[in-house]
């Protein structure tokens, strides 16, 4: 059975890492058995990232590579029904979520003072105060430096990032409309990714201007709540 290594979960949501939620939700939708290993230890993964899996003694990192491996082993159990046009849109939506909205979400968790003061309490819950201060500050500097080089975030102000996020939310809300899932009546990997990113903004208990904006989109919020109740009923 697959061992899925991911960060310990926050209250009321599967994980604070969108990539962990993306992968675990995929495994749930595809009905591929796995067992969770919650840890902060990245040393087993050569990529030094979460999530990663252990399969037949092999460590595989990166959520997209892991999903590709699952498709290689089991076939496409989730998106095989999509038309070529929908497959193309799936790639576009994936880039929007992972290369844009996720970066904005990271900014409002790690760099924005209001978000960081709350997020630090989640990720260092139960840790000594000195750990929260010194390790937390080290991570803030590291992630802040990385974000300054990210085209999606760069040197934009918080207000400018909110305006950019609003355009993403507007587009996603318009495309979803009143459909149960992004591509109609059947679930796809993009629905799991939307839970991971939009749900991570709207449902994780970190109150920021980004979350305040996100929860105004009723159809997107209800989409995340439906997936949570279906695939994570105990959260």
C-alpha positions, -999 to +999 in steps of 0.1 A: +000+000+000+011+036-007+025+055+022+015+092+018+038+116+036+023+150+043+023+178+069+001+174+100-033+188+092-048+220+106-082+222+122-112+217+099-093+211+067-073+182+053-039+200+051-025+236+049-004+225+019-024+227-013-002+201-029-009+176-001-047+182-005-044+179-043-027+145-041-048+130-013-080+141-030-068+125-062-062+092-044-096+094-028-114+102-061-095+074-079-101+051-050-064+041-047-057+028-012-031+046+008-021+053+044-012+087+058+021+095+075+019+129+090+053+144+095+074+176+092+104+156+081+114+162+045+147+144+046+134+111+030+123+130-001+153+140-023+132+170-036+128+182+000+091+190-006+058+178+006+040+156-002+058+125-012+050+088-013+067+055-005+057+028-030+074-006-030+104+009-012+107+038-037+103+074-027+085+096-052+082+133-047+061+161-063+023+158-064+021+160-103+048+133-108+030+111-082-003+114-100+015+106-133+029+075-117-006+065-105-019+069-141+010+048-153+001+020-129-036+021-128-047+040-159-065+074-159-092+067-133-103+103-129-100+123-162-104+096-188-139+110-198-127+145-206-129+157-242-097+170-258-109+206-253-116+199-216-082+182-213-066+214-227-087+236-202-076+213-174-039+222-181-049+260-182-068+257-149-039+238-133-015+266-142-038+292-128-041+274-095-005+263-090+014+291-106-007+320-096-033+316-069-012+293-048+016+319-048-008+346-037-021+324-010+015+317+002+021+355+004-010+361+026+001+333+049+038+339+052+045+375+044+013+395+052+016+403+089-020+396+097-019+362+080+015+352+094+006+359+130-023+333+127-006+308+103+025+305+126+002+293+154-012+266+131+021+252+118+039+255+151+010+244+172+024+229+205+059+240+198+080+260+223+078+298+219+115+300+209+108+275+180+079+296+168+100+327+169+134+316+155+124+288+132+094+307+121+114+338+113+139+317+094+111+302+072+095+336+067+128+351+053+134+320+031+099+320+017+097+358+014+130+357-006+116+330-029+083+349-035+102+381-045+115+361-074+082+347-084+065+364-114+030+359-099+039+378-067+072+396-073+071+431-057+034+436-059+016+451-030-011+433-010-038+454-027-024+446-061-023+409-053-059+411-042-069+426-075-051+398-093-067+372-072-101+387-079-097+382-116-089+346-110-119+342-087-142+359-112-130+336-140-134+304-119-168+315-106-181+323-141-169+290-155-183+269-127-216+287-127-243+265-112-226+232-123-217+207-095-182+203-109-160+223-131-166+202-162-203+194-155-218+165-136-186+144-131-157+152-109-122+157-124-087+164-110-094+201-114-121+199-088-097+183-063-072+211-071-098+238-066-105+223-032-068+223-025-062+260-034-095+279-032-107+257-003-073+263+013-079+300+011-116+300+021-118+272+046-084+271+065-088+292+097-065+320+087-084+353+085-068+375+058-080+400+032-076+372+006-100+350+025-124+378+030-125+382-008-127+345-015-158+338+007-178+362-013-179+337-042-208+315-031-206+289-058-168+284-053-172+282-016-201+257-019-180+236-043-153+233-017-178+225+011-193+197-011-160+181-017-150+183+019-183+167+031-179+139+004-142+131+007-133+144+042-164+139+063-145+138+095-127+171+091 
